[in-house]
């Protein structure tokens, strides 16, 4: 974690002091920032959790996949 902070500080130190409207890093940082009282914050957190792969190695819910819903038969797998 400390290495990431040092790398981020080195990256920021190479930029000019003045920031402009088309600064991509600044825009990315602002979009990822969670604000207090944001009505969409819970939705975004759920969406990010769905995009992250499962650490346990188990299959995700097969029936929730859009590709599987188009199929007629759903075969469920259980990994032990």
Backbone torsions as a table, in degrees:
resi	resn	phi	psi	omega
1	UNK	NA	-40.5	179.5
2	UNK	-67.8	-36.9	178.3
3	UNK	-62.9	-37.9	178.7
4	UNK	-65.9	-39.2	179.1
5	UNK	-66.7	-38.8	178.3
6	UNK	-67.1	-43.2	179.0
7	UNK	-63.0	-39.8	178.6
8	UNK	-65.0	-40.7	179.2
9	UNK	-65.6	-39.3	177.6
10	UNK	-65.9	-38.7	178.7
11	UNK	-64.5	-43.3	-179.9
12	UNK	-69.1	-31.2	-178.3
13	UNK	-71.1	-19.6	178.9
14	UNK	-82.5	-7.9	-179.2
15	UNK	-88.7	158.2	175.5
16	UNK	-67.9	157.9	-176.8
17	UNK	-67.3	-40.0	179.1
18	UNK	-79.9	135.7	178.6
19	UNK	-110.1	139.7	-176.2
20	UNK	-108.9	172.0	-176.5
21	UNK	-66.3	-26.6	-177.6
22	UNK	-96.3	19.5	178.7
23	UNK	-74.5	109.9	-174.6
24	UNK	-67.4	-39.5	-179.8
25	UNK	-64.8	-40.5	178.9
26	UNK	-65.1	-42.2	178.7
27	UNK	-63.7	-42.1	179.2
28	UNK	-63.8	-42.1	179.6
29	UNK	-63.5	-41.7	179.8
30	UNK	-66.9	-37.4	-179.4
31	UNK	-71.3	-33.5	-179.6
32	UNK	-80.8	-13.3	-178.3
33	UNK	-71.5	131.3	177.1
34	UNK	-92.0	129.4	-178.7
35	UNK	-108.8	146.7	179.0
36	UNK	-69.2	132.3	178.9
37	UNK	84.2	11.3	-180.0
38	UNK	-76.5	118.8	-177.1
39	UNK	-69.5	-21.4	-178.9
40	UNK	-95.1	-0.6	-175.3
41	UNK	-61.9	-43.3	-179.7
42	UNK	-64.3	-41.1	179.2
43	UNK	-63.1	-43.4	-178.6
44	UNK	-66.8	-39.2	178.1
45	UNK	-63.9	-41.7	177.2
46	UNK	-63.5	-41.0	-179.4
47	UNK	-64.6	-39.7	178.2
48	UNK	-67.2	-37.0	179.2
49	UNK	-67.4	-35.2	178.1
50	UNK	-68.2	-32.6	-178.3
51	UNK	-75.8	-24.4	-179.4
52	UNK	-78.2	136.8	179.2
53	UNK	-70.4	154.2	-179.0
54	UNK	-71.2	133.9	-178.8
55	UNK	-81.0	-19.2	-176.3
56	UNK	-79.7	-13.6	179.5
57	UNK	85.7	1.5	179.3
58	UNK	-82.7	159.4	178.2
59	UNK	-71.1	146.5	173.7
60	UNK	-72.9	169.1	179.6
61	UNK	-59.4	114.2	-174.2
62	UNK	-69.2	-37.6	-175.1
63	UNK	-72.0	-15.3	-178.6
64	UNK	-86.9	-8.0	-178.7
65	UNK	-72.6	136.4	180.0
66	UNK	-65.0	-36.0	-179.4
67	UNK	-67.0	-36.6	-178.7
68	UNK	-74.0	-34.1	-178.9
69	UNK	-63.9	-26.0	178.3
70	UNK	-74.7	-22.6	-179.9
71	UNK	-77.2	157.8	-178.2
72	UNK	-81.5	-39.8	-177.8
73	UNK	-113.7	139.0	179.5
74	UNK	-114.1	123.5	176.7
75	UNK	-104.9	121.9	-178.8
76	UNK	-95.9	138.9	179.9
77	UNK	-111.0	146.0	174.6
78	UNK	-125.3	123.8	178.0
79	UNK	-102.2	128.8	-178.0
80	UNK	-98.4	NA	NA
